[in-house]
């Protein structure tokens, strides 16, 4: 069995350098994917220009990303913010549509209970059904 010497192990600085390089590589991939997703999500740019940008990003990735971020960085942030706002509006509308029917049923059942038309047990049944759906 060979004896493993401490000199064979990487030093702390080698591990730190490798970790830093890995982090920078992952960050670079993230930026590249963000630029590609923004490029293909744009509606104000035609297909030919998108193809030219895509070719530029593939063959000259560092330079292409830097130029894209300098030229369209602010617009990219605005498009991301608009997308988040639109997604929030769609979510709110969905929640209102789902909860709105249940809340209306429960409110109507409460009016009937207050008027004495239905009993407490019937109200509880209607409420349970409305909340289950």
Beta strands, then each sheet from edge to edge (+ up, - down):
end
